[in-house]
Amino acid sequence: MKSRLFFIFMLLVPLAVQADDDPILFIVGDMPVMRSEFEQSYLKNNTLSGVDRKTVSDYLDLYVVYKLKVKAALDAHIDTTRAFKNDYAQCLSELPMPTVSAPNGNYHVSPSLTYAAYENKKKETGMDGQICLAQIFIRVPQKARYEEQQQAKRQIESIYKQLQGGADFGQLARQYSQDETSAFEGGVMGWYSRGQLLKEIEDVAFKLKKDEMSHPFLSTIGYHIFQITDRKQLDSYEEMKELLSSELGQRQVQSQVGINRISGDRVEGVSEMLVEESPVPADGLQKEFYEGLLLYEQSKLSVGKHAAEDEHALSYYFKKNKKKYRRKGFKPKDYTEVKELVVADLQEEMDKHWVADLRKKYPVKVNKRVLKTVNNHR
């Protein structure tokens, strides 16, 4: 039980309760995903510093994959099995009582905590304020060969030369940028404050003035040319207090749930009636468990899991890719010498093939206009 609950906790994606003015951000097949749901997940999972931070467009790619898997699990009717119903009932029975208020089904903290959070955000933002950022991006994979690195460098330098000659930034972004989401909008990524981007990117972007363009530079993910399309100071407390209060409330509840999940504490004696009548989740917190448990149950049936337990599949994959496991002074002759690495790599490859199949089965339609308003609609 402990391992299962920990797995589910690691999969949880915070989900905001839908507001009346909450538009659809994207659709997976026939399943809509609201802007608030994506925003809550993005804000929760981008509080870390350093290379773990994602841009909105990068995080959108990850979130789409997550929702593709959820859609597949629902269509496989995993949620109708007795095993799922039992486990979901167990999860509901272990939900802690929140220490925050929940008007209209959403979680909120006190005004004093909200104001303190605003002051802290204002301090972090400082005199830099917020910037509306546009980019032209040429991807450089971390394991790119020298020739690939040089080709990307030549391409970004060629683009920069065209810009210096008077070419339109938005037009070149649409034509060349490999960040497909922002390229569609002429390179515009949206509004950012300090702490929302990779530090190496912030160090360049926040030094630019309005309408100023950066020189090409290399980050951990590729080459960039940035342009600041606009700048402003942080919105007022009155404009931000509702969203801040909701975000803090959701995080506090999620933190309580996380402690409960990791500890593995159980509540015995789930009633049979609860098992039979476990409803589709009524709020964001229940939905986290619902979808997390769906993916946990789905993982037990995945091709990747079975392939990773198949000695013949592991041996075949190792022989096909044995060069990648060689190290100085060490050349494994059999997959068993590096089994953990081979299992992880095989599962990753199988997952990529599965996601590719899901994309063909469930077309994904992103509302570009709504995407531009993510974290910028107050």
Backbone torsions as a table, in degrees:
resi	resn	phi	psi	omega
1	MET	NA	-41.5	-178.4
2	LYS	-60.7	-45.9	-177.3
3	SER	-65.7	-37.1	179.7
4	ARG	-66.3	-45.3	-179.4
5	LEU	-64.4	-37.4	178.0
6	PHE	-65.7	-39.9	178.4
7	PHE	-60.8	-45.4	179.8
8	ILE	-62.3	-43.1	179.7
9	PHE	-59.1	-39.5	-179.5
10	MET	-68.4	-23.1	-179.6
11	LEU	-89.1	-14.6	-171.5
12	LEU	-60.3	137.2	176.2
13	VAL	-122.7	117.6	-178.3
14	PRO	-59.4	135.7	-176.1
15	LEU	-126.5	128.9	-179.4
16	ALA	-84.8	151.8	176.4
17	VAL	-73.6	138.3	-175.2
18	GLN	-67.5	131.2	176.4
19	ALA	-95.5	165.7	-178.5
20	ASP	-61.4	-32.9	-178.1
21	ASP	-102.9	29.6	-175.6
22	ASP	-93.5	104.4	-176.5
23	PRO	-80.6	164.5	176.0
24	ILE	-76.3	126.9	178.3
25	LEU	-86.3	-47.3	175.8
26	PHE	-152.6	163.6	-179.8
27	ILE	-124.3	131.5	175.4
28	VAL	-107.8	106.2	-172.8
29	GLY	65.2	-110.3	175.3
30	ASP	-115.0	14.3	-177.1
31	MET	-101.4	113.1	-179.6
32	PRO	-80.0	147.8	174.9
33	VAL	-124.7	123.6	-173.3
34	MET	-83.0	157.1	179.7
35	ARG	-60.0	-43.6	-176.7
36	SER	-61.8	-36.9	179.9
37	GLU	-63.1	-45.7	178.9
38	PHE	-66.2	-42.9	-179.2
39	GLU	-59.4	-45.8	-178.0
40	GLN	-62.0	-40.5	178.8
41	SER	-66.8	-44.1	-178.8
42	TYR	-61.7	-46.5	-178.3
43	LEU	-65.5	-39.6	-179.1
44	LYS	-66.5	-39.5	-173.4
45	ASN	-95.4	6.2	177.1
46	ASN	-122.6	32.5	176.6
47	THR	-89.9	-10.1	179.2
48	LEU	-80.5	156.4	179.0
49	SER	-99.6	164.2	174.4
50	GLY	90.0	-153.2	-170.6
51	VAL	-71.5	-11.1	-179.8
52	ASP	-75.9	-13.6	179.6
53	ARG	-69.2	145.0	179.6
54	LYS	-123.3	147.4	168.9
55	THR	-72.8	165.0	179.0
56	VAL	-58.3	-43.1	-178.3
57	SER	-67.8	-38.9	177.7
58	ASP	-65.3	-42.2	-179.0
59	TYR	-68.9	-31.6	177.7
60	LEU	-60.0	-40.8	178.4
61	ASP	-58.9	-44.4	179.4
62	LEU	-65.6	-40.3	-176.5
63	TYR	-70.7	-34.7	176.1
64	VAL	-62.4	-43.3	178.1
65	VAL	-60.8	-42.8	177.9
66	TYR	-57.5	-46.6	-177.1
67	LYS	-71.7	-30.1	174.0
68	LEU	-59.9	-42.6	-179.4
69	LYS	-69.6	-37.8	176.6
70	VAL	-62.8	-44.3	179.3
71	LYS	-60.5	-42.7	179.4
72	ALA	-63.0	-40.7	179.9
73	ALA	-65.6	-40.8	178.3
74	LEU	-65.5	-42.3	179.9
75	ASP	-69.1	-22.9	175.4
76	ALA	-83.3	-0.9	178.0
77	HIS	59.4	33.2	177.3
78	ILE	-61.3	-31.6	-178.1
79	ASP	-73.2	-6.8	179.1
80	THR	-95.8	-6.6	-178.3
81	THR	-75.4	153.4	179.9
82	ARG	-65.9	-35.8	179.3
83	ALA	-60.9	-43.9	179.5
84	PHE	-64.4	-45.9	-178.1
85	LYS	-59.9	-41.6	177.9
86	ASN	-62.0	-46.5	-177.4
87	ASP	-68.2	-37.6	179.3
88	TYR	-67.5	-40.0	176.1
89	ALA	-61.4	-39.1	178.0
90	GLN	-62.8	-43.7	178.9
91	CYS	-61.7	-43.1	179.7
92	LEU	-62.9	-37.5	-179.1
93	SER	-67.8	-20.0	-177.9
94	GLU	-98.5	-1.5	179.0
95	LEU	-62.0	127.2	177.5
96	PRO	-75.0	155.0	174.4
97	MET	-73.0	126.4	-178.2
98	PRO	-69.3	149.4	178.0
99	THR	-98.3	12.5	178.2
100	VAL	-120.0	159.4	-179.3
101	SER	-78.8	157.8	-177.6
102	ALA	-136.9	63.7	176.1
103	PRO	-66.3	138.9	179.2
104	ASN	58.6	25.1	176.8
105	GLY	83.5	-1.2	179.5
106	ASN	-108.0	157.7	-177.1
107	TYR	-98.7	136.5	-179.0
108	HIS	-136.9	152.3	174.5
109	VAL	-106.5	175.8	-176.6
110	SER	-68.1	156.4	178.1
111	PRO	-57.7	-34.4	-179.0
112	SER	-65.2	-40.8	177.9
113	LEU	-68.4	-38.4	178.6
114	THR	-63.0	-43.8	-179.1
115	TYR	-65.9	-39.8	178.7
116	ALA	-62.6	-38.7	178.9
117	ALA	-66.1	-38.2	178.7
118	TYR	-64.8	-43.8	179.7
119	GLU	-62.4	-38.7	178.5
120	ASN	-66.3	-40.3	178.4
121	LYS	-65.4	-38.4	179.0
122	LYS	-65.8	-37.9	178.5
123	LYS	-66.3	-42.7	179.4
124	GLU	-64.8	-39.2	-179.6
125	THR	-67.5	-41.9	175.7
126	GLY	60.6	-153.7	-178.4
127	MET	-73.8	-14.2	-178.7
128	ASP	-69.1	-26.8	-178.1
129	GLY	63.5	-147.0	179.8
130	GLN	-119.8	148.4	-178.8
131	ILE	-122.4	142.2	171.1
132	CYS	-96.4	116.3	-167.3
133	LEU	-109.0	137.4	171.4
134	ALA	-123.7	149.4	-179.0
135	GLN	-145.0	157.6	164.2
136	ILE	-116.8	123.5	-169.9
137	PHE	-124.9	130.6	173.6
138	ILE	-118.7	115.1	-174.2
139	ARG	-70.5	140.0	173.0
140	VAL	-128.9	103.3	179.5
141	PRO	-56.5	146.7	-178.1
142	GLN	-60.4	-29.7	-179.7
143	LYS	-102.6	24.3	-178.3
144	ALA	-65.3	142.4	176.0
145	ARG	-71.4	164.5	-178.3
146	TYR	-58.4	-40.3	-179.4
147	GLU	-62.9	-39.8	178.8
148	GLU	-65.5	-41.0	178.3
149	GLN	-61.6	-44.0	-179.0
150	GLN	-67.6	-36.3	178.8
151	GLN	-64.7	-43.2	177.9
152	ALA	-63.5	-39.7	179.1
153	LYS	-63.9	-43.7	179.1
154	ARG	-64.1	-37.5	-178.9
155	GLN	-66.9	-45.2	-178.7
156	ILE	-68.0	-34.9	178.2
157	GLU	-68.4	-35.7	177.0
158	SER	-65.7	-41.2	178.3
159	ILE	-63.9	-43.9	-179.1
160	TYR	-61.9	-38.3	179.6
161	LYS	-63.9	-39.1	177.1
162	GLN	-64.7	-39.7	178.7
163	LEU	-63.8	-41.8	178.3
164	GLN	-63.7	-27.2	179.5
165	GLY	-83.8	2.3	175.7
166	GLY	104.7	6.1	179.1
167	ALA	-65.4	151.5	-178.8
168	ASP	-75.5	127.7	-177.3
169	PHE	-60.0	-48.8	-177.6
170	GLY	-61.5	-39.2	-179.8
171	GLN	-65.6	-42.9	179.2
172	LEU	-69.0	-33.7	176.8
173	ALA	-62.6	-45.0	178.7
174	ARG	-62.8	-33.8	-175.1
175	GLN	-82.1	-38.7	-170.1
176	TYR	-118.4	-27.1	-172.0
177	SER	-62.8	137.1	-178.8
178	GLN	-96.4	7.1	167.1
179	ASP	-92.2	93.5	-168.3
180	GLU	-60.0	-36.5	-176.6
181	THR	-65.0	-51.5	-178.9
182	SER	-74.0	-30.0	179.1
183	ALA	-59.2	-38.6	179.2
184	PHE	-59.7	-29.9	-179.0
185	GLU	-100.5	24.5	179.9
186	GLY	71.8	26.6	178.1
187	GLY	92.9	-9.0	-175.1
188	VAL	-72.2	123.8	-178.7
189	MET	-98.5	-23.1	-178.8
190	GLY	115.5	-167.5	-175.2
191	TRP	-92.3	140.5	-179.9
192	TYR	-139.5	147.0	170.6
193	SER	-110.5	170.8	174.2
194	ARG	-57.2	139.8	177.2
195	GLY	93.6	-2.7	-178.8
196	GLN	-102.3	-7.4	-178.5
197	LEU	-124.9	165.9	172.3
198	LEU	-56.0	139.9	-177.1
199	LYS	-57.1	-41.0	-178.5
200	GLU	-63.9	-28.2	176.2
201	ILE	-79.8	-43.4	177.9
202	GLU	-58.8	-40.6	-177.9
203	ASP	-58.8	-29.1	177.5
204	VAL	-87.9	-49.7	-170.7
205	ALA	-63.4	-44.3	-173.9
206	PHE	-76.1	-7.3	175.4
207	LYS	-86.7	-12.9	-177.3
208	LEU	-81.0	146.9	174.5
209	LYS	-90.7	168.5	179.2
210	LYS	-57.4	132.5	-180.0
211	ASP	72.7	0.7	178.8
212	GLU	-82.3	149.4	-177.5
213	MET	-117.6	140.4	-179.9
214	SER	-83.9	162.4	167.0
215	HIS	-73.2	158.2	174.0
216	PRO	-60.7	138.1	176.2
217	PHE	-145.7	157.1	-176.1
218	LEU	-103.0	127.6	172.3
219	SER	-108.4	-171.5	179.9
220	THR	-70.6	-11.6	-177.3
221	ILE	-114.8	-13.0	178.4
222	GLY	156.3	-167.9	-179.3
223	TYR	-92.7	141.7	-179.3
224	HIS	-130.5	148.3	160.3
225	ILE	-126.0	122.4	-177.5
226	PHE	-107.2	151.6	171.8
227	GLN	-139.4	135.1	177.3
228	ILE	-92.1	114.0	-178.6
229	THR	-86.7	-21.8	178.8
230	ASP	-166.9	160.0	176.2
231	ARG	-138.1	151.0	174.9
232	LYS	-158.6	164.6	175.3
233	GLN	-84.1	165.8	-178.8
234	LEU	-58.9	141.5	177.0
235	ASP	-59.5	159.0	-178.0
236	SER	-68.6	163.7	178.9
237	TYR	-60.3	-42.0	-179.0
238	GLU	-60.6	-37.1	-179.2
239	GLU	-73.5	-25.8	-172.3
240	MET	-107.6	-13.4	-168.2
241	LYS	-62.0	-38.8	-177.8
242	GLU	-63.5	-48.3	-179.2
243	LEU	-65.8	-42.1	179.5
244	LEU	-61.5	-44.5	-178.9
245	SER	-61.9	-42.0	179.3
246	SER	-66.0	-43.5	179.9
247	GLU	-61.7	-45.7	-178.5
248	LEU	-65.8	-39.0	178.8
249	GLY	-63.7	-43.6	179.3
250	GLN	-63.5	-41.1	-179.5
251	ARG	-65.8	-38.1	-179.1
252	GLN	-65.6	-43.9	177.7
253	VAL	-63.8	-42.8	179.3
254	GLN	-61.5	-37.1	179.2
255	SER	-64.7	-41.5	178.2
256	GLN	-63.3	-42.8	179.4
257	VAL	-64.8	-39.2	-179.3
258	GLY	-61.1	-42.5	178.9
259	ILE	-62.8	-42.1	179.9
260	ASN	-64.8	-40.7	-178.5
261	ARG	-65.9	-44.9	-175.5
262	ILE	-70.8	-34.6	-178.8
263	SER	-67.0	-28.2	179.8
264	GLY	77.2	11.1	178.1
265	ASP	-61.0	142.4	-176.1
266	ARG	-121.5	154.4	170.9
267	VAL	-112.3	112.5	-175.2
268	GLU	-78.9	161.3	170.8
269	GLY	77.9	49.6	175.4
270	VAL	-70.4	130.7	-175.0
271	SER	-71.4	152.5	178.1
272	GLU	-65.2	-35.6	-180.0
273	MET	-63.1	-39.3	178.9
274	LEU	-64.6	-38.2	178.6
275	VAL	-63.1	-45.7	-175.5
276	GLU	-73.1	-29.5	-172.9
277	GLU	-111.3	18.1	178.6
278	SER	-57.1	116.8	-174.2
279	PRO	-81.2	164.1	167.0
280	VAL	-61.8	140.2	-172.5
281	PRO	-53.2	135.5	-176.5
282	ALA	-95.3	-18.5	179.6
283	ASP	-139.1	176.5	-175.2
284	GLY	-61.0	-40.1	-177.1
285	LEU	-66.2	-43.5	176.8
286	GLN	-64.4	-35.5	-178.7
287	LYS	-65.1	-33.5	176.6
288	GLU	-57.8	-47.5	-179.5
289	PHE	-68.3	-39.8	-178.3
290	TYR	-58.8	-51.5	-178.0
291	GLU	-72.4	-37.7	177.6
292	GLY	-61.2	-41.4	178.8
293	LEU	-69.5	-36.0	175.7
294	LEU	-56.6	-47.4	-177.9
295	LEU	-70.4	-31.6	176.4
296	TYR	-64.2	-48.5	179.4
297	GLU	-63.8	-38.2	179.7
298	GLN	-64.9	-37.2	-178.2
299	SER	-62.8	-29.3	-179.7
300	LYS	-70.5	-19.5	-179.1
301	LEU	-104.4	-0.1	-172.0
302	SER	-69.3	151.0	177.1
303	VAL	-63.5	-38.3	-179.2
304	GLY	-60.0	-40.5	179.8
305	LYS	-65.0	-44.4	-179.3
306	HIS	-69.0	-38.2	178.8
307	ALA	-63.6	-37.7	-179.1
308	ALA	-70.7	-13.9	176.8
309	GLU	-101.5	1.3	-177.6
310	ASP	-97.5	112.1	-177.5
311	GLU	-59.9	-38.0	-179.7
312	HIS	-66.4	-41.5	179.1
313	ALA	-65.3	-41.4	179.4
314	LEU	-65.3	-42.7	-179.9
315	SER	-64.3	-42.8	-179.9
316	TYR	-63.6	-44.3	-179.0
317	TYR	-64.0	-40.3	179.7
318	PHE	-63.2	-46.2	-178.8
319	LYS	-63.1	-35.3	-179.4
320	LYS	-72.8	-27.4	-174.5
321	ASN	-126.5	26.6	-171.3
322	LYS	-61.2	-27.3	-178.3
323	LYS	-62.1	-32.4	-177.0
324	LYS	-70.7	-14.4	-179.2
325	TYR	-100.3	2.1	178.0
326	ARG	-79.6	139.8	175.1
327	ARG	-130.8	166.7	179.4
328	LYS	-58.0	117.6	179.4
329	GLY	81.3	7.1	-177.8
330	PHE	-143.4	116.3	177.4
331	LYS	-127.8	94.0	-177.8
332	PRO	-61.9	138.4	-179.6
333	LYS	-94.9	-19.3	-176.4
334	ASP	-141.8	151.7	-176.4
335	TYR	-63.0	-25.4	-178.1
336	THR	-63.4	-20.8	179.4
337	GLU	-75.4	-21.4	178.9
338	VAL	-136.0	42.3	-170.0
339	LYS	-58.9	-43.6	-177.1
340	GLU	-60.6	-40.6	179.3
341	LEU	-67.3	-42.7	-178.9
342	VAL	-65.4	-43.0	178.2
343	VAL	-59.5	-47.6	-178.9
344	ALA	-62.1	-43.1	-178.9
345	ASP	-68.1	-39.7	179.4
346	LEU	-65.3	-43.2	178.9
347	GLN	-63.7	-38.8	178.6
348	GLU	-63.7	-42.3	179.8
349	GLU	-66.9	-41.8	178.8
350	MET	-63.8	-37.1	179.1
351	ASP	-64.9	-40.0	178.8
352	LYS	-62.1	-42.1	178.8
353	HIS	-65.1	-39.8	-179.8
354	TRP	-64.4	-45.9	179.4
355	VAL	-62.0	-39.2	177.4
356	ALA	-61.1	-40.9	177.6
357	ASP	-65.8	-39.6	179.7
358	LEU	-64.5	-37.8	178.9
359	ARG	-63.1	-34.5	177.6
360	LYS	-72.6	-36.5	-177.4
361	LYS	-75.9	-39.1	-177.2
362	TYR	-120.1	95.7	178.4
363	PRO	-58.5	137.9	179.4
364	VAL	-107.2	123.7	179.5
365	LYS	-117.9	115.0	-179.5
366	VAL	-98.9	131.6	174.9
367	ASN	-82.7	102.2	-174.5
368	LYS	-62.8	-35.1	-179.8
369	ARG	-66.2	-41.6	178.4
370	VAL	-68.2	-37.2	179.7
371	LEU	-58.6	-36.4	179.6
372	LYS	-65.1	-21.4	-177.6
373	THR	-94.9	-0.4	179.7
374	VAL	-58.6	126.5	-177.9
375	ASN	61.7	18.8	-177.3
376	ASN	-150.1	51.3	-179.1
377	HIS	-131.3	15.5	-179.0
378	ARG	-79.4	NA	NA
